[in-house]
Amino acid sequence: MDRPTSISQIKKACANIASELMKIHPAVGSLGDKPAQDDIIKAIYQLTKELETIKKKVAAVERQEDTPEM
């Protein structure tokens, strides 16, 4: 797999994961278990932070690719 294809695949996977995480959040309120809800919200937050880290790293690699060689 070449670099542009890898970047594209990672970006697409990140978008899919983010979409799925957005489906979890509204369902948490219906659990009726405050401690579990709090833990799940914290976990969603951590997952979101890690996902953003991946997206930033891929964006940095993509910018390097767009920079012409000196």
C-alpha positions as CSV (number, residue, x, y, z in Angstrom):
1,M,0.0,0.0,0.0
2,D,1.4,3.4,-0.9
3,R,1.4,6.4,1.4
4,P,-1.5,8.3,-0.1
5,T,-3.7,5.2,0.0
6,S,-2.7,4.6,3.7
7,I,-3.5,8.2,4.5
8,S,-6.9,7.9,2.8
9,Q,-7.7,4.6,4.5
10,I,-6.8,6.0,8.0
11,K,-8.8,9.1,7.5
12,K,-11.8,7.1,6.4
13,A,-11.5,4.8,9.3
14,C,-11.3,7.7,11.7
15,A,-14.5,9.2,10.2
16,N,-16.3,5.9,10.6
17,I,-15.1,5.5,14.2
18,A,-16.2,9.1,15.1
19,S,-19.6,8.4,13.5
20,E,-20.1,5.3,15.6
21,L,-19.0,7.1,18.8
22,M,-21.7,9.7,18.2
23,K,-24.3,6.9,18.2
24,I,-23.1,5.7,21.7
25,H,-23.4,9.0,23.5
26,P,-27.2,9.5,23.2
27,A,-27.9,5.9,24.2
28,V,-25.9,6.2,27.5
29,G,-28.6,8.3,29.2
30,S,-31.1,5.4,28.9
31,L,-29.0,3.0,30.9
32,G,-30.4,4.1,34.2
33,D,-27.1,3.5,36.0
34,K,-25.3,6.7,36.9
35,P,-21.9,5.2,37.8
36,A,-21.9,3.2,34.5
37,Q,-23.0,6.2,32.5
38,D,-20.2,8.3,34.0
39,D,-17.6,5.7,33.2
40,I,-18.9,5.3,29.7
41,I,-18.9,9.0,29.0
42,K,-15.3,9.2,30.3
43,A,-14.3,6.3,28.0
44,I,-15.9,8.0,25.0
45,Y,-14.0,11.2,25.8
46,Q,-10.7,9.2,26.0
47,L,-11.5,7.4,22.7
48,T,-12.2,10.8,21.1
49,K,-8.9,12.2,22.3
50,E,-7.0,9.3,21.0
51,L,-8.8,9.5,17.7
52,E,-7.9,13.2,17.4
53,T,-4.3,12.3,18.0
54,I,-4.4,9.9,15.1
55,K,-6.0,12.4,12.9
56,K,-3.4,15.1,13.8
57,K,-0.5,12.7,13.1
58,V,-1.9,11.7,9.8
59,A,-2.5,15.3,8.9
60,A,1.2,16.1,9.7
61,V,2.3,13.2,7.5
62,E,0.0,14.4,4.7
63,R,1.5,18.0,5.0
64,Q,5.0,16.5,4.7
65,E,3.9,14.8,1.5
66,D,2.6,18.1,0.1
67,T,5.9,19.9,0.9
68,P,8.2,20.0,-2.2
69,E,11.7,18.6,-1.8
70,M,14.5,21.2,-1.5
